Each structure stands twice: as structure tokens, then as C-alpha cells.
Amino acid sequence: MTKRILEGIKVLDLTRFFSGPQCTLFLAGLGAEVIKIDDPGVGDPTAFSPPFAGPQGVSFDKRSPHDMGIAYLKRARSKKSTTLNLKSAEGKELFMRMVRNADVVVENFSADVANRLGVGYDVLREVNPALVYCSLTGYGSTGPARNLKAYDLMVQAAVGLMSITGHPDAGPTKAGSPLSDAIAGLFAAFGIVGALNYRQRTGHGQSVDVSMADCLLSLILDEPLDCYRELGLSFQQGNRIMRFSPFNAYKSADGWVTLGTANNDDWGTLLDLMGRSDLKDDPDVMSVAWRLSNNAVVDEIVSTWTVTLPTSEIEQQMRSAKIPCSPVRTIDEVLAWEQTVARNMAVSLWNPLAKAPMNVKGAAFPLRFGHADVGYDAPAPVPGAHTEEVLREMAGVDAVDFQRLREHRII
């Protein structure tokens, strides 16, 4: 059988909400054995929180005992679910036994919470020196903002993304999805895989400090935003990119279409298609610098043409000319798009309480490898379903102890 990239790697997952579960979801997609550990009293906060998916469809109100949170059904795929009270002495001792047999621990508590619980890196590395320990926080484990509570909205505001999103003179606008959570989860998985590679070469484990703010800022600053004022540019560029013109979303006869030209050859071809070959004799129009400074004029030339044609006709002409172009699809159209279907990138979620697929889609694992299997080969589990199995295998708990542990609310 084809092996998986992280086959044999055991991950203890203490994370909640989005950024941490996104990280461990990616690790599970690569083949790691991810073991979710939740408090037996409160469980995973997303498991039974709205919006719900159940036998009667999706809703903000729970309609049946089998309804489960959509976020949980997405983020807990291919993971095992256990409960363990880390605030109790015995629960913490059981966790330490598990750590001895683990490769990775991931947590996204607020800064210092793991240390207060007695499960911080300095404690765990004494138990398992080869451990890779990933802490994922809003602003990182150092610096004056380290203890600030953060959600995606605050992080997008803090690192300036909201000040550069939207159209000129509009108010601050966040990206349409929680990018800082998703991006930090990806960077955390990347850091963990890198640390595992380092451990394989050296035998040493280590900590990985992931900041949502750092990760988002590292991507934003590829753009020379600190030069915009000197260049006379608005920080809010709408759908534009300041290096190309034309480059925008344009109204068509039946929707919207995006297109852009990166050089004069493509621009000249576009002028021919638009029936504006006369403009090729104008040195200003054929100057990239002039077009960037007079982008509104360029957009008017393009939109005067696009508004007369259906989107499909524009797309066909752009493809024939090898000019980048795409219709602006709704989410329903994306799910039906032949490329999405061909790559099997949107899959139905399974509700383990209802024991049935839901009319809700989740993203498939986005990477493909030539000689290794990847993907989420199991649905989200019933919360706590693997507690006895995991504690038996990783902490040596025997059958006699399980009842006592439940009675004392350790599990």
C-alpha cells in the first residue's frame, strides 16, 4: 500500500476554534494520527454550536438531537476524539504518559495558559526531549501584544489588511473569510513538518511559535505598501494590482468578469479584440507607466467593451488570446465548476450522530503527491469516541480504571 507523508506520527491536539484545528486538519490530511483532547465538561466548543447540520437540513437553531456544528464536521475530519481533564492531577499525569508516546503537541491557548496548566513546552520536553511543540497565538509568545486576546477581525485590523482591502475612500474592510486563522493554521502545519524533518536529522525536538499576526503580515508585505504614498497610490486598490493595467473586475452583459494584462503584447492583443487597434498608435496608451497613472481611463476603455458581451463570450475570446480571465463565480457556481468537480475539492460532510451525509460541503485536502496518499479518509467522530482506545494505547489505562476515571470526571 502507498504510504502517507506523515504516517506513524502521533499528534496530541489541544486546539480549539479555527487556527489550531486547521493546522491539525492539514496534518491529518498528510496521514498523521491526530488525537483531539477536550475537557470532559465542555467538550469541543464547535461540536454543538450553530450553524448546525442535521437530518432536517442546516439551521441556526438545533432541530434534532442529531444536529452537529458545521465547523466541527469540517475541522474534526480524520481525527480521533478523546476527553481528559487537564486541570486535575490525575488527568495531567495521564496526559504526560501520552506525551511520552507522542511526536507532536499543538495548542492555541492564549499566551501563558499552557504554562499555567502545567503543559507548556518546558515541562513537556522534560518528559519527551524529542517532542515537537507548536504554540499558535494571536500575536506570538513574545512582544508587548503577546497577552492580547485575538480573533481574525482584530488581527486583520492590527496588521493593516483592513486598511488596504476595499475601494478607495471606503471604510475599513476585512477579507471575506477569516484569513488570519486559516493562514496561521497552514504556517503552523508547515512549521511542524519542518521541525519533524529537523528531528529526523538531529534527534532533537523543539518548539514552534506561530503568530497569526506574523503569518498574515508576512504575506501582505510582499506588496510594497510602504512605498504607496510616495508613488501617489491609494492604499485601497479595490480589485486592482498596482503593477498592471488593465487589471480589474469588469461588468459584462450578464455578470462580472476579471481580466488583466501583464505586458504590452497582451495589451495590444486585447485592444485588437476590443476593436480599438487605433489606440496602439498612441504612445501614452502603450506606456505601462501612463496606464498605471491613468487607470480609470484604461478601465473605461475595457468596460465599454465588456458590458456589451456575455461573460462566456469574453472568457472564450480571452482564452483564445491567452489573456488571463475568469468569470466572478458565486459559491454555488464554484461548487458546480467542472474544475472543482474534476479535482474533487468539495466533498459532502458526514454527521456521525445522524449517520448520514449532510447537504453541506467541506474542502478536500488541497495537495497531491505522486507517490503518497493524502486526504481526509474518515469523517468527524462523535465527541469522545476514542477516549478509551487512546488512553489504553498511549497511557496504559486498563479496563478497570475507565469507570473510576469517568466517575471522577477525569475523562
Secondary structure, 3 states (H helix, E strand, C coil): CCCECCCCCEEEECCCCCHHHHHHHHHHHCCCEEEEEECCCCCCCCCCCCCEEECCEEECCCCCCCCEEHHHHHHCCCEEEEECCCCCHHHHHHHHHHHHCCCEEEECCCCCHHHHHCCCHHHHHHHCCCCEEEEEECCCCCCCCCCCCCCHHHHHHHCCHHHHCCCCCCCCCCCCCCHHHHHHHHHHHHHHHHHHHHHHHHCCCEEEEEEHHHHHHHHHCCCCHHHHHHHCCCCCCCCCCCCCCCEEEEECCCCEEEEECCCHHHHHHHHHHCCCHHHHHCCCCCCHHHHHHCHHHHHHHHHHHHCCCCHHHHHHHHHHCCCCEEECCCHHHHHHCHHHHHCCCEEEEEECCCCEEEEEEEECCCCCCCCCECCCCCCCCCCCCCHHHHHHHHHCCCHHHHHHHHHCCCC
